[in-house]
Amino acid sequence: MKLYWDCMSGKLLLKRRQKESGPKKPAQKGHRIRFTSLRYELTLLFFVLMAGTIVVLVLMNNFFLGRYYISQRRRTLEQTYILMNEAAENGTLGSDDFDVTMSKICSSDNLSCIVVGEDSKKVLSYAADETQMFRRVYDNIFGVTQELPDNYSDSDDTAIGSNNRYYIVQTSTTPFGQREQIILDRMTNSRFMELWGQLSDNSYCLIHTPLESIQNETKIANRFIFYVGISAILIGLAVSMYLGKRITRPIHELSDLAKRMQQLDFSARYEGDDLDEVGTLGKSMNEMSTTLETTISELKTANNELKRDLEQKEKKEQMQQEFISNVTHELKTPIALIQGYAEGLQDGMADDPESRDLYTGVIVDEAGKMNKMVQQLLSLMHLEFGEVEVDFERFNVVELISDYLKSAGKLADEKNIQIRKPQEEPIYVWSDPFMVQEVFQNYFTNAVNHCESEGAGEKVIDIRFEEKDNCVRISVFNTGKPIPEESIDRIWDKFYKVDKARTRAYGGSGVGLSIVKAVMELLHQDYGVINDDNGVTFWFELETKALDSSDIKKE
């Protein structure tokens, strides 16, 4: 429900708020003004109720107080008559007990009573002015009291032609047959009500009670109600403003809480400790805020995971496309060679054993190169897709490299390359031995294939171990030409070849250094290449200290 002020009719209206639909229309002149503050709505509603109550009381006084007063006085007269009639029947009309009872009734209800016997003598009297009471008894017996003219006015009594003192204003008959009258006393300009009739012992009874000026009493009562009402309204307004502030304070807090929740700020909490419905609502909103925060956090986490999965999927698809494209490109030459020499054999171009050995040798050599390249590409693809698990353990890297050189040293011997490895003391590292050997193998194979002598100098491959804080740097140096500066950053890319003819000659695929890059990034270790004056140095680093909990968690 909402309060509205109708500017056209000048009335305050209480209407049920309907659900709004569609765009809001701007306020126009003559339209209802809506009060949006609950605090002021409560205050205004209290004011309207109090003012309405005062108006109703005043109207009730004006229209019903006089009638109610007359009916009450009439009822008092009838009850007194019944009591006196019962005493007359019982013969206790003049007893002391009855006298005490009547004295109390006449005193409390402001009554005057007189009983006159059939012999016109007084039986009993409870009146200050017995003369006037006797006169009224005889006036009623003989019916000499006239009715008051309709055009009579208290301020102008010229409508009365006679000089009589008493006039009948209103008359009626009781259920017991007695006559009730409202009489005007012109001498005192006052009115009184009387009931007269015969008792069961045939005596005449007259009961008289003055009627106060009900108009004056009504005015006094209305004035009193007005003053009391104004005071009550002022006090009530102050109390309602205070209570309205007290009631709306938690509502404002809940409103601010809802606005912050709307802005996805779930740190706000309702701090009230009320046990009423507002407090229950605040606790429910706190629980809802916590639930929403948890749900949105879970949704964000799921969204990030989904985004990461999509990016990973796109990356894999792109890598697969690159893989297919690169493999197709790299296999084109060996397949062409194999096809050409196979067709030569098929056409009988190699009749002698020496030619057949040449043709079959080329086919086997190219097939071996293809197999090696495919194996390297598959290994690289597994590394880049994160499908390889790292098994960390502590081992002697010097021993691992020495064992590898025992079997791979023949490659260097065939090319008259001198291998230098001054380090003999063990160096223990934390890493994956298989992956470390894969990196060193690619560095060493690369050094063997590119090792050259300068002038009359020797061809040398120098393997060095440089211990640092918590790590060791392993370097593979080979004499020969340095790598062009524009190719330094690209040698780690798949299938990139600085000297394509030379790489083709020794059966390289351009994938080895890409494998090194993938392995070292999986191990989260540094690697690189340095151009020296007389050759090139490739290096990588390994941890020599035990991994802490944060490192293990990261891995």
WOVEN-V872041 format. One record per residue. N is the residue number from 1. PSI is psi in whole degrees, -180 to 180 (none if undefined). D_FIRST is the distance of its C-alpha to the first C-alpha in Angstrom with 2 decimals. Layout:
<<N & PSI & D_FIRST> <N & PSI & D_FIRST>>
This chain:
<<1 & 142 & 0.00> <2 & 147 & 3.81> <3 & 137 & 7.00> <4 & 142 & 9.83> <5 & 118 & 13.47> <6 & 106 & 15.48> <7 & -23 & 18.91> <8 & -44 & 20.72> <9 & -13 & 19.84> <10 & 27 & 19.38> <11 & 152 & 16.28> <12 & 121 & 12.99> <13 & 143 & 10.29> <14 & 111 & 6.78> <15 & 154 & 5.66> <16 & 132 & 4.34> <17 & 125 & 5.58> <18 & 154 & 9.07> <19 & 125 & 11.70> <20 & 142 & 13.95> <21 & 141 & 17.58> <22 & 178 & 20.65> <23 & 147 & 21.44> <24 & 139 & 19.15> <25 & 144 & 20.41> <26 & 148 & 21.39> <27 & 138 & 19.72> <28 & 159 & 21.87> <29 & 134 & 22.81> <30 & -7 & 20.96> <31 & 166 & 17.73> <32 & 138 & 14.34> <33 & 127 & 14.26> <34 & 128 & 11.32> <35 & 119 & 11.31> <36 & -10 & 11.50> <37 & 121 & 12.81> <38 & -35 & 10.93> <39 & -48 & 13.96> <40 & -28 & 13.81> <41 & -44 & 10.17> <42 & -42 & 11.33> <43 & -45 & 14.50> <44 & -39 & 13.23> <45 & -41 & 11.10> <46 & -43 & 14.39> <47 & -44 & 16.43> <48 & -42 & 14.74> <49 & -44 & 15.15> <50 & -46 & 18.71> <51 & -41 & 19.71> <52 & -39 & 18.56> <53 & -42 & 20.54> <54 & -45 & 23.54> <55 & -43 & 23.51> <56 & -43 & 23.40> <57 & -42 & 26.26> <58 & -44 & 28.31> <59 & -40 & 27.97> <60 & -42 & 28.91> <61 & -46 & 31.91> <62 & -39 & 33.05> <63 & -25 & 32.87> <64 & -19 & 33.47> <65 & -44 & 35.26> <66 & -45 & 38.58> <67 & -41 & 38.57> <68 & -39 & 37.71> <69 & -45 & 40.49> <70 & -43 & 43.03> <71 & -37 & 42.21> <72 & -41 & 42.65> <73 & -39 & 45.99> <74 & -41 & 47.17> <75 & -39 & 46.40> <76 & -42 & 48.35> <77 & -43 & 51.33> <78 & -41 & 51.38> <79 & -36 & 51.28> <80 & -40 & 54.09> <81 & -44 & 56.15> <82 & -42 & 55.79> <83 & -43 & 57.00> <84 & -36 & 59.99> <85 & -39 & 60.86> <86 & -38 & 60.97> <87 & -36 & 63.25> <88 & -39 & 65.49> <89 & -38 & 65.79> <90 & -7 & 66.61> <91 & 19 & 69.05> <92 & 21 & 67.26> <93 & -33 & 66.27> <94 & 12 & 68.63> <95 & 161 & 68.37> <96 & -40 & 67.54> <97 & -43 & 64.50> <98 & -38 & 63.03> <99 & -42 & 63.84> <100 & -44 & 61.92> <101 & -45 & 58.89> <102 & -35 & 58.92> <103 & -42 & 59.37> <104 & -42 & 56.23> <105 & -47 & 54.19> <106 & -34 & 55.44> <107 & -44 & 54.85> <108 & -35 & 51.29> <109 & 7 & 50.12> <110 & 57 & 52.22> <111 & 154 & 54.42> <112 & 130 & 57.95> <113 & 147 & 60.02> <114 & 139 & 63.53> <115 & 125 & 65.54> <116 & 129 & 68.69> <117 & 177 & 71.23> <118 & -21 & 73.07> <119 & 14 & 75.86> <120 & 19 & 73.51> <121 & 150 & 73.78> <122 & 128 & 70.91> <123 & -48 & 70.00> <124 & 159 & 67.36> <125 & 136 & 65.23> <126 & 67 & 62.23> <127 & 143 & 62.01> <128 & -35 & 62.90> <129 & 86 & 64.30> <130 & -28 & 66.27> <131 & -49 & 67.97> <132 & -33 & 64.80> <133 & -42 & 63.69> <134 & -42 & 67.10> <135 & -41 & 66.72> <136 & -33 & 63.32> <137 & -47 & 64.82> <138 & -35 & 67.64> <139 & -39 & 65.41> <140 & -36 & 63.32> <141 & -43 & 66.44> <142 & -4 & 68.04> <143 & 43 & 64.83> <144 & -11 & 65.62> <145 & 125 & 62.06> <146 & 160 & 60.76> <147 & 148 & 57.22> <148 & 131 & 55.34> <149 & 154 & 55.26> <150 & -29 & 51.95> <151 & 21 & 52.41> <152 & 144 & 52.92> <153 & 142 & 51.17> <154 & -32 & 51.44> <155 & -17 & 52.34> <156 & 102 & 54.88> <157 & 23 & 56.92> <158 & -15 & 59.50> <159 & -18 & 58.19> <160 & 120 & 60.08> <161 & -32 & 63.69> <162 & 175 & 65.23> <163 & 25 & 65.50> <164 & 149 & 64.19> <165 & -37 & 62.24> <166 & 140 & 59.85> <167 & 144 & 57.71> <168 & 122 & 55.50> <169 & -41 & 51.85> <170 & 143 & 50.47> <171 & 150 & 52.18> <172 & 170 & 51.33> <173 & 135 & 53.03> <174 & 165 & 52.05> <175 & -18 & 52.08> <176 & 2 & 55.50> <177 & -1 & 57.02> <178 & 163 & 56.97> <179 & 131 & 56.00> <180 & 136 & 53.13> <181 & 146 & 53.17> <182 & 122 & 51.43> <183 & 140 & 54.27> <184 & 126 & 54.46> <185 & 106 & 57.08> <186 & -26 & 58.19> <187 & -43 & 60.23> <188 & -3 & 57.35> <189 & 44 & 54.66> <190 & 167 & 52.71> <191 & 150 & 51.62> <192 & 161 & 52.19> <193 & 139 & 51.69> <194 & 150 & 54.66> <195 & 125 & 55.45> <196 & 153 & 59.03> <197 & -176 & 61.05> <198 & 145 & 63.77> <199 & 177 & 63.73> <200 & -19 & 65.30> <201 & 17 & 68.63> <202 & 8 & 68.69> <203 & 159 & 68.08> <204 & 137 & 65.66> <205 & 136 & 62.51> <206 & 122 & 60.35> <207 & 129 & 57.18> <208 & 136 & 55.77> <209 & 131 & 52.61> <210 & 146 & 51.58> <211 & 118 & 48.19> <212 & 162 & 46.63> <213 & 96 & 45.23> <214 & -30 & 41.79> <215 & -44 & 40.73> <216 & -40 & 41.73> <217 & -38 & 40.11> <218 & -42 & 36.82> <219 & -43 & 37.00> <220 & -42 & 37.76> <221 & -41 & 34.92> <222 & -40 & 32.45> <223 & -41 & 33.81> <224 & -44 & 33.54> <225 & -39 & 29.92> <226 & -49 & 29.20> <227 & -46 & 31.00> <228 & -39 & 29.54> <229 & -43 & 26.01> <230 & -44 & 26.52> <231 & -43 & 27.93> <232 & -38 & 25.12> <233 & -46 & 22.53> <234 & -47 & 24.61> <235 & -42 & 25.12> <236 & -37 & 21.54> <237 & -43 & 20.40> <238 & -44 & 22.97> <239 & -43 & 22.02> <240 & -36 & 18.27> <241 & -43 & 19.28> <242 & -48 & 21.59> <243 & -38 & 19.30> <244 & -41 & 16.52> <245 & -40 & 19.31> <246 & -37 & 20.53> <247 & -41 & 17.25> <248 & -16 & 16.42> <249 & -53 & 20.11> <250 & -28 & 20.28> <251 & -40 & 17.09> <252 & -40 & 18.92> <253 & -43 & 21.98> <254 & -37 & 20.39> <255 & -45 & 19.12> <256 & -39 & 22.71> <257 & -42 & 24.12> <258 & -39 & 22.27> <259 & -41 & 23.55> <260 & -37 & 27.04> <261 & -35 & 26.93> <262 & -32 & 26.00> <263 & 15 & 29.20> <264 & 29 & 31.09> <265 & 98 & 31.62> <266 & 10 & 31.60> <267 & -19 & 33.38> <268 & 142 & 30.16> <269 & 148 & 29.18> <270 & 121 & 26.53> <271 & -4 & 28.68> <272 & 152 & 26.49> <273 & 26 & 27.92> <274 & 148 & 24.89> <275 & 6 & 25.11> <276 & -166 & 21.44> <277 & -35 & 18.95> <278 & -42 & 18.77> <279 & -41 & 22.57> <280 & -41 & 22.77> <281 & -41 & 20.59> <282 & -44 & 22.91> <283 & -39 & 25.97> <284 & -39 & 24.78> <285 & -36 & 24.29> <286 & -44 & 27.77> <287 & -41 & 29.22> <288 & -39 & 27.61> <289 & -43 & 29.01> <290 & -43 & 32.41> <291 & -43 & 32.34> <292 & -41 & 31.40> <293 & -45 & 34.10> <294 & -44 & 36.64> <295 & -45 & 35.71> <296 & -38 & 35.85> <297 & -43 & 39.09> <298 & -40 & 40.52> <299 & -41 & 39.47> <300 & -41 & 41.10> <301 & -46 & 44.17> <302 & -37 & 44.35> <303 & -42 & 43.86> <304 & -41 & 46.64> <305 & -42 & 48.87> <306 & -42 & 48.21> <307 & -43 & 48.92> <308 & -40 & 52.06> <309 & -41 & 53.12> <310 & -42 & 52.67> <311 & -40 & 54.64> <312 & -39 & 57.25> <313 & -44 & 57.42> <314 & -39 & 57.85> <315 & -43 & 60.41> <316 & -42 & 62.29> <317 & -41 & 62.29> <318 & -41 & 63.55> <319 & -37 & 66.16> <320 & -41 & 67.23> <321 & -43 & 67.67> <322 & -41 & 69.62> <323 & -48 & 71.61> <324 & -43 & 72.56> <325 & -44 & 73.39> <326 & -43 & 75.47> <327 & -43 & 77.23> <328 & -43 & 78.07> <329 & -45 & 79.45> <330 & -30 & 81.39> <331 & -9 & 82.83> <332 & -47 & 84.01> <333 & -51 & 87.26> <334 & -35 & 88.39> <335 & -39 & 87.61> <336 & -42 & 89.63> <337 & -47 & 92.51> <338 & -43 & 92.42> <339 & -43 & 92.30> <340 & -47 & 95.15> <341 & -32 & 97.48> <342 & -40 & 96.63> <343 & -35 & 97.52> <344 & -43 & 100.73> <345 & -40 & 101.68> <346 & -34 & 100.84> <347 & 0 & 103.02> <348 & 24 & 105.94> <349 & -20 & 106.00> <350 & 87 & 106.71> <351 & -36 & 110.01> <352 & 158 & 111.46> <353 & -37 & 110.01> <354 & -41 & 109.38> <355 & -41 & 107.15> <356 & -39 & 105.30> <357 & -38 & 104.67> <358 & -48 & 103.32> <359 & -48 & 101.00> <360 & -32 & 99.71> <361 & -43 & 99.42> <362 & -42 & 97.14> <363 & -45 & 95.00> <364 & -41 & 94.68> <365 & -45 & 93.98> <366 & -37 & 91.20> <367 & -38 & 89.70> <368 & -42 & 89.69> <369 & -41 & 87.96> <370 & -44 & 85.33> <371 & -43 & 84.76> <372 & -42 & 84.51> <373 & -42 & 82.00> <374 & -42 & 79.83> <375 & -42 & 79.88> <376 & -41 & 78.91> <377 & -41 & 76.08> <378 & -42 & 74.72> <379 & -44 & 74.94> <380 & -41 & 73.18> <381 & -41 & 70.42> <382 & -39 & 69.75> <383 & -46 & 69.60> <384 & -31 & 67.24> <385 & -3 & 64.89> <386 & 28 & 64.74> <387 & 6 & 66.34> <388 & 129 & 69.01> <389 & 141 & 68.49> <390 & 124 & 70.06> <391 & 98 & 72.15> <392 & 137 & 72.75> <393 & 163 & 75.87> <394 & 125 & 78.39> <395 & 167 & 81.71> <396 & 106 & 84.73> <397 & -29 & 84.14> <398 & -43 & 87.73> <399 & -41 & 89.03> <400 & -46 & 86.68> <401 & -37 & 87.90> <402 & -42 & 91.54> <403 & -39 & 91.31> <404 & -41 & 89.90> <405 & -26 & 92.67> <406 & -37 & 95.33> <407 & -34 & 94.37> <408 & -8 & 93.18> <409 & -22 & 95.98> <410 & -34 & 98.24> <411 & -40 & 96.18> <412 & -37 & 97.12> <413 & -37 & 100.72> <414 & -28 & 101.09> <415 & 16 & 100.20> <416 & 43 & 102.25> <417 & 132 & 99.19> <418 & 127 & 99.55> <419 & 127 & 96.68> <420 & 129 & 96.17> <421 & 83 & 94.08> <422 & -22 & 95.15> <423 & 125 & 92.41> <424 & -26 & 93.65> <425 & 141 & 91.66> <426 & 144 & 88.65> <427 & 119 & 85.14> <428 & 134 & 82.30> <429 & 163 & 78.97> <430 & 110 & 75.63> <431 & -170 & 74.92> <432 & 113 & 75.47> <433 & -40 & 79.29> <434 & -45 & 79.06> <435 & -38 & 76.89> <436 & -42 & 79.05> <437 & -36 & 82.13> <438 & -42 & 80.41> <439 & -49 & 79.81> <440 & -37 & 83.32> <441 & -44 & 84.85> <442 & -40 & 83.28> <443 & -46 & 84.31> <444 & -46 & 87.85> <445 & -42 & 88.26> <446 & -41 & 87.01> <447 & -41 & 89.52> <448 & -43 & 92.39> <449 & -25 & 91.68> <450 & 8 & 91.48> <451 & 129 & 94.12> <452 & 157 & 96.94> <453 & 149 & 99.84> <454 & 109 & 100.39> <455 & -126 & 103.96> <456 & 8 & 106.34> <457 & 174 & 103.63> <458 & 157 & 102.31> <459 & 123 & 99.20> <460 & 140 & 97.07> <461 & 118 & 93.82> <462 & 120 & 92.80> <463 & 121 & 90.18> <464 & 151 & 88.83> <465 & 116 & 86.60> <466 & 110 & 84.97> <467 & 133 & 83.18> <468 & -171 & 80.26> <469 & 114 & 77.62> <470 & 12 & 76.11> <471 & 169 & 77.32> <472 & 137 & 80.44> <473 & 124 & 81.06> <474 & 122 & 83.30> <475 & 144 & 85.03> <476 & 107 & 87.19> <477 & 140 & 89.46> <478 & 141 & 91.80> <479 & 150 & 94.30> <480 & -164 & 93.96> <481 & 142 & 92.12> <482 & 162 & 88.81> <483 & 132 & 85.62> <484 & 143 & 84.78> <485 & -36 & 81.97> <486 & -12 & 79.90> <487 & -5 & 80.03> <488 & -47 & 79.13> <489 & -13 & 75.38> <490 & -11 & 75.87> <491 & -16 & 78.36> <492 & -7 & 75.51> <493 & 150 & 74.08> <494 & 135 & 74.99> <495 & 9 & 78.18> <496 & 134 & 78.85> <497 & 125 & 82.61> <498 & -47 & 84.34> <499 & 96 & 87.67> <500 & -38 & 87.03> <501 & -43 & 90.72> <502 & -42 & 91.46> <503 & -40 & 88.44> <504 & -36 & 89.58> <505 & -41 & 93.07> <506 & 8 & 92.17> <507 & 22 & 89.52> <508 & 154 & 86.43> <509 & -10 & 83.03> <510 & 21 & 81.03> <511 & -20 & 78.65> <512 & -51 & 80.16> <513 & -27 & 78.51> <514 & -36 & 75.17> <515 & -41 & 75.54> <516 & -46 & 76.30> <517 & -46 & 73.13> <518 & -41 & 70.98> <519 & -47 & 72.59> <520 & -35 & 72.32> <521 & -33 & 68.68> <522 & -34 & 68.03> <523 & -8 & 69.87> <524 & 45 & 68.04> <525 & 160 & 71.41> <526 & 155 & 73.01> <527 & 166 & 75.73> <528 & -172 & 77.53> <529 & 146 & 80.76> <530 & 131 & 83.13> <531 & 121 & 85.92> <532 & 176 & 89.09> <533 & -35 & 92.27> <534 & 18 & 94.16> <535 & -158 & 91.46> <536 & 142 & 87.88> <537 & 122 & 86.03> <538 & 138 & 83.09> <539 & 159 & 81.29> <540 & 159 & 78.48> <541 & 152 & 77.26> <542 & 149 & 76.51> <543 & 138 & 74.97> <544 & -11 & 77.49> <545 & 160 & 75.06> <546 & 144 & 72.98> <547 & 138 & 69.43> <548 & 179 & 66.68> <549 & -35 & 63.44> <550 & -38 & 61.56> <551 & -43 & 64.29> <552 & -41 & 64.31> <553 & -38 & 60.54> <554 & -38 & 60.88> <555 & none & 63.65>>
